Structure formats: structure tokens, C-alpha cells
């Protein structure tokens, strides 16, 4: 949602950061680690 707001305002830097944050959150919520990845 936030990334869409940034797109409407033509603020591509903030949009990129918003999308990066969403990807990072999704990555930490994965239940299955990637090959060679160790989770605590």
C-alpha cells in the first residue's frame, strides 16, 4: 500500500525502500530456509 502511494507521488526512492522492507519481512517469515541458510 505504501509503495503504491509513493508511486502515485512519483517518489521512486521511497517506493524502492518500501518494497525492500516488504521483501525483507516476507523473507524473515519464510518457514523453509534456503539451501545453505541457517536459522536460529
C-alpha positions as CSV (number, residue, x, y, z in Angstrom):
1,X,0.0,0.0,0.0
2,X,2.7,2.4,1.0
3,X,4.7,1.6,-2.2
4,X,1.6,2.4,-4.3
5,X,1.3,5.8,-2.5
6,X,4.9,6.6,-3.3
7,X,4.3,5.6,-7.0
8,X,1.4,8.0,-7.2
9,X,3.6,10.8,-5.8
10,X,6.4,9.8,-8.2
11,X,8.8,9.2,-5.3
12,X,10.7,6.3,-6.7
13,X,13.4,6.3,-4.0
14,X,10.9,5.9,-1.1
15,X,9.0,3.3,-3.2
16,X,12.1,1.3,-3.6
17,X,12.7,1.4,0.2
18,X,9.1,0.4,0.9
19,X,9.3,-2.6,-1.4
20,X,12.7,-3.6,0.1
21,X,11.2,-3.6,3.6
22,X,8.2,-5.7,2.4
23,X,10.6,-8.2,0.8
24,X,12.7,-8.3,4.0
25,X,9.7,-9.0,6.1
26,X,8.5,-11.8,3.8
27,X,12.0,-13.3,3.8
28,X,12.1,-13.5,7.6
29,X,8.7,-15.1,7.7
30,X,9.6,-18.0,5.4
31,X,9.2,-21.3,7.2
32,X,11.7,-23.2,4.9
33,X,15.3,-21.9,4.8
34,X,17.1,-21.6,1.5
35,X,19.8,-24.2,0.7
36,X,22.8,-23.5,2.9
37,X,20.9,-21.0,5.0
38,X,20.9,-21.5,8.8
39,X,18.2,-20.1,11.0
40,X,18.3,-19.6,14.8
